[in-house]
Amino acid sequence: MFTSLSDRLTLTFKNLKRKGTVTESDLNATIRDIRLALLDADVALPVVKQFTQRIRDRALGAEVHQALNPAQQVVKIVNEELVEILGGSTRRLNLAKNPPTVIMLAGLQGSGKTTFAGKLAHLLKGEGHTPLLVAADLQRPNAVTQLEVVGERAGVPVFAPERGNVFGHDAALESGEGTRSFGDPVDVAVEGVEEARRKGYDVVIIDTAGRLAVDVDLMRQASDIRIETGAHEVLFVIDAMIGQAAVETAKAFADGVGITGSVLTKLDGDARGGAALSVATVTGQPILFASTGEGVKDIETFHPDRMASRILDMGDVLTLIEQAEKAFDRAQAAEMTRKFLADEDFTFDDFLEQMAAIKRMGSLKQMLGMMPGMQGMRAQLDALDEREFDRVEAMVRSMTPFERNHPKQINGSRRARIARGSGVSVSEVNQLLERFADAQKMMRQLKKGGGIPGMPGMPGMGGAGGGKRGKQAPKKKGKSGNPAKRAQQEREAAQKAQAARTASLENAFGGAALGAGADQGAGAGDDALAGLKLPPGFEKFLDQGKK
């Protein structure tokens, strides 16, 4: 969504960083480019003025001029101010001390309230809550039926005593003004809260009716539901693609209903995203959630600092790590770590487990997009075909258990059978086996302390700091004929191999910086480590280095 804005801001900062010193004219030009980028992204004009004025006040002060790197300081200021207009800090749902917690959803028709209701219920269910969906949208055709379908997908019950507008009639009043609901939505909402109390549900999510535009009837109905149910949270659901219109809509709901937070939907769209940068400042209430797709799992807590990092192409590694922690099974990760340290080969069965974990994390394009600097590789990301995972999985599943554990035994006839079973060509099977063999070879070399092929500065490799080329390795000494002396040589050789392996693991997983010389790595290996200490929770990611 923020592609255009991110590109323009990245280019602006790139031009600024090229300058050795930053003058007042450079700052004015940078602020002008930022203002134009925000206006082009449909950010509300009052928000743009406030944002650029804050940057100007800080950038023209001593904060930048006294910095060792003025250009980097300007980027830091923009990042901090961007976090502020996005809401400042992350805000969670305020749950009632005495259940049930009543969450009311309000917004215009088509903003995604019903779909979001199911996503929120699925998220809360995963956190150990027992939510109940209440169908209080009795006006929109088949809104109750849609909520029941969404609730079934989320595995959450739906309270729907009224069927609402089943046949899709536009029931105009005799006066010709507006439309009426097929039943009383206020009564349905109140009965839903009572139903939750009777059956022990601790969260009630009320899906209310919307209109195609803000009107008095909508505000009165939403206000009555909030008052009668005593809602603890009133979330304003807004389409992130509506641009400048978000300002008037947000103000109307904030004044007429009294919202406690906002939700951004359709954040995976290709619009310019002005609503996301405007709604928090205009309403004075934080953004709680962001919806990024149609599935019940496509919801994430809104973090202003992480969203600002995405916009400035600094990546969102924390969200990526959180998704990985949810997707990777601890028992499987422990088993993979054991196999890695026990010199056991990586098999196709292990490969299938890792592919399944990556799929559970979500879209591969979205995950790669969270890495820093990936905006410059957008063309490659767009060209990425995620269906390749399905083709690879089909090839692996067409193998027998013996073939998965012994890929070297897959001869020509076996390859032809695998190709027929998976619907691919024999050449694709050959390519898969070659890549898999290269991965196994790399891991064996890493385990033996030989370093990672193609990794600069790793032991056993040329490249950055890898030592002089043309220098011949010293000749190995032959084994002594003296049994005692030969036994001592074998002990020394085993100790050196273990030290080299420990140093290689340390360098590969954070112990030494990339670019360190081979001599430095070898020196680290001489000082044998008693035990390799990894960051907490990092063991589960060791298996990913095998690919």
HELIX and SHEET records of a PDB file:
HELIX    1   1 THR A    3  LYS A   17  1                                  15    
HELIX    2   2 GLU A   24  ASP A   40  1                                  17    
HELIX    3   3 LEU A   45  ALA A   59  1                                  15    
HELIX    4   4 ALA A   62  HIS A   65  1                                   4    
HELIX    5   5 PRO A   70  ILE A   85  1                                  16    
HELIX    6   6 LYS A  113  GLY A  126  1                                  14    
HELIX    7   7 ALA A  143  ALA A  154  1                                  12    
HELIX    8   8 PRO A  185  LYS A  199  1                                  15    
HELIX    9   9 VAL A  216  THR A  229  1                                  14    
HELIX   10  10 ALA A  245  GLY A  256  1                                  12    
HELIX   11  11 GLY A  274  THR A  283  1                                  10    
HELIX   12  12 PRO A  304  ILE A  311  1                                   8    
HELIX   13  13 VAL A  317  ALA A  327  1                                  11    
HELIX   14  14 ARG A  330  LEU A  341  1                                  12    
HELIX   15  15 PHE A  348  ARG A  360  1                                  13    
HELIX   16  16 LEU A  364  GLY A  369  1                                   6    
HELIX   17  17 MET A  374  MET A  377  5                                   4    
HELIX   18  18 ARG A  378  ALA A  383  1                                   6    
HELIX   19  19 ARG A  387  ARG A  397  1                                  11    
HELIX   20  20 PRO A  401  ASN A  405  1                                   5    
HELIX   21  21 PRO A  407  GLN A  409  5                                   3    
HELIX   22  22 GLY A  412  SER A  422  1                                  11    
HELIX   23  23 VAL A  426  LYS A  447  1                                  22    
HELIX   24  24 PRO A  483  ALA A  508  1                                  26    
HELIX   25  25 ALA A  518  ASP A  526  1                                   9    
HELIX   26  26 PHE A  538  LYS A  546  5                                   9    
SHEET    1   A 8 VAL A 158  PHE A 159  0                                        
SHEET    2   A 8 PRO A 131  ALA A 136  1                                        
SHEET    3   A 8 VAL A 203  THR A 208  1                                        
SHEET    4   A 8 THR A 101  ALA A 106  1                                        
SHEET    5   A 8 GLU A 233  ASP A 239  1                                        
SHEET    6   A 8 GLY A 261  THR A 265  1                                        
SHEET    7   A 8 ILE A 287  SER A 291  1                                        
SHEET    8   A 8 ILE A 299  THR A 301 -1                                        
END                                                                             
